[in-house]
Amino acid sequence: MDRNRGPGRPVSQFDQQDYCFGTETLRLRVERVHWDSPVDYQGDLWYEVDGVEVSSTGQEIGHRRVLIRARRLTALPSNRRP
């Protein structure tokens, strides 16, 4: 199985200032980073990310697409840039 797919993917946490638009820490099981379409927002580089939002108790909330700062995505070991 591809290490980027399946229920074993880790849940990544993103602080409020590292994603648009939220009010608290985002817990996301990253499924896909849209590396081919970076977004210049507020003088910084961001990427659209698809994933499953997870609550603080580990319950899946649902699918979500968010903008996340590029520098935060480089630390995701299971979602490296191709």
N, C-alpha and C positions, 0 to 999 in steps of 0.2 A: 504494500500500500504506500502511496506517496505520503511523505511525512507532513505535507501541508493539508492533508485531508483526513477525515475521520474524527471520531469522538475524542481521540487522545490529544488533540491540539491543545496547547496551553492557553489559559485565559490571560490576556495582557491587560494591565491597568494603565489608564491615561488620565493625568490630572486635568482639571478643568481648563487650564490655559493651553493644553496641548491638543485639544480638539475643538471643533465648532459644532454645534452650539449647545452647551450644556451648563449645568449648575453644580455638578458634583463629579466625583471620580467615575470614569467610565470603565467598566469591565467588559472586554470584548474578546471573543474567540475569533480571531482574524481568519477569514476565508480567502480574501483576495485583496491585493493592493493594486490599484490601477497605475502602475509605474509609467505607462505611456502617456499619461495626461496630467502632469504636475500643474498645480494651481499656485499662482503668485497672489498671496493674500496678506495684507498688512505688512508688506516688505519681507515676508518669509515664504519659504517653499512648503507646500502642503500637498497631500495626496488623498484622493478618495479611497476609502477602505470599506469593503463589505465584510460583514461578520455577524455573529450572533451575540447579542447583549446578554450578559449574565448578571444576576443579582449578587449581592454580597454573601448570600447563603448558597450560591452555586446553582440556583434555578435559572433555566433559560427563559429570557423575557421575550425574545424574538429577533428576527433579522433587522439589521440596521446598516445604513450607509452613512459614513461620517467623513469629514475632512480632518486629517491628523497631520501634525507637523512632521516634516521629513526626518528631522533629526531623531525623533522618537521611534521611527520605523526601522532605523538601521540596527536597533538593538533586539529586534525580533529574530531569534535563532531559527524558527521554523518557517519564516516568511522572507527569506533573503531575496534580494533583487536578482533576476535571472541573468 
